[in-house]
Amino acid sequence: MDASAQLRCINPDCRSEFPVTRAVFACGRCGELLDVEYPGLEPVADPAGLQRLFAQRLASGAWAASGSGEQRAIDASGVWRFRELIGFCPDESRLVTIGEGRTILQRADALAERVGFGAGELFLQYEGFNPSGSFKDNGMAGAFTHARMIGASRVLCASTGNTSASLALFAALAGFAAYVLIGSGKIAYGKLSQALDFGARTVQLAGDFDACLRRVQQLGVERPELGIYVMNSINPFRIEGQKAIMFRVMEGLAWEPPDWIVVPGGNLGNCSAFAKAFVEMERAGLIAPGRRPRLAVINAAGARTFDRMVNELGLRWQGGRYDRARVRTELERMDHAGERARTVASAIEIGRPVNLPKALRALEWMDGVVRSVDDETILEHKALIGRHGYSCEPACAAALAGARMLRKAGVIGRGQRTVCIITGHGLKDPDATVKYHTGLDMKSAQESASRTTPGGALANPPVLCADDLDALRRLFAGA
Ligand code: F0G
């Protein structure tokens, strides 16, 4: 653990510092985002030894015999077993874990063949196997640890669904009061049901996700006297936890970096975390200099603010001196025009991504690209992933569709190893799946089964059959 950890403004012309013992999530001087910074992070003497320690912790067993924060429980966490690289909390007894991040990298050869990759070239980091069913649990382990560190008791987020599910679960297990703002749009029921079940006070706002997040910033960041701790990814401790996804990817590849990381982009916290993870792994001597993978961030076509800013407006990080005025005028223009994000991938239906600056930085740090894919393509790739045994919600499929597009265009070269981050479980949004396969919403699909016109090319609608043995025989005989 690094006792010298501090919060630092990412603006190179400001670089203000704040202690990690406070909940400041925007620079008090210039308003920019903050990083958790580790001045003491330097090359470790025995990188292979540290990599072995990360893995041995997982094998130590007897996890349930100890409570949260006790040694064996944190060793079994896919976040805290890498705690040397996430060392902002000097007191290990305060680390919060609910068993997050026990996910492993999966080699997906059969799927690879379907999307233009060779054997051993395509991998899925399947984060649906987290306790709340999405990658958000990685970040919540970090943010709840910080909340506990500073004595917060009430936590709040805006969410398209997964953040709220994860927050509600951590709050229920770690003893916090949880508040959730969701938009009146299309939160997937799998996610809403989790927030309700885990006891979060859930407020449905007459507005979209972007409106909810704006309110959260006003309540939590601009009004510290309310004592509400903000759990969205503007919270740099969320980003710290999400770095662990890349540590596990690296572990799965025996610490040989892949060539590409492909991730769906919404609020752009995840891609920001990934780039920070690689820069810090390099500083710690865990990967060789110059061996960072390239990054591809994939937007949904109906929520492609980042894609547009990078590829049409030409926005670049420029060492931190990105064109802030241009971003401001573009967001104002969107406000004026009443432009709203709209996509079947409800998790990433976000028009004003708050981590835009850090995501620009991530592109610079990882020689990254941004693309977008339309809803139909997302749903076809979701079905393709499902057909190959990995259940995912629509947003995740943007990653595979993006990887395929980049491979086809030759941006991802032949023989390059590519890791797609599958961010959330398919059961989060069963309506999207049923609708794809039957062409109908869930309830009516059950009632009308095969009388419907199936939705997509890989549609697998249920077949209606009389309760009759001969009819069943004919069916199974393929008649
Ligand atoms: N995939 C899933 C399944 C998500 O839930 C999200 C974000 C993303 C990708 C995008 O990640 O925001 O770091 O770029 N969901 C948020 C939420 C916004 O409220 O659950 P990002």
Residues whose N, C-alpha, C, O or C-beta is under 5 A from the ligand:
A	BS01	F0G	A158 S159 T160 G161 N162 T163 S164 P264 G265 G266 N267 L268 G269 N270 A347 I348 A395 T423 G424
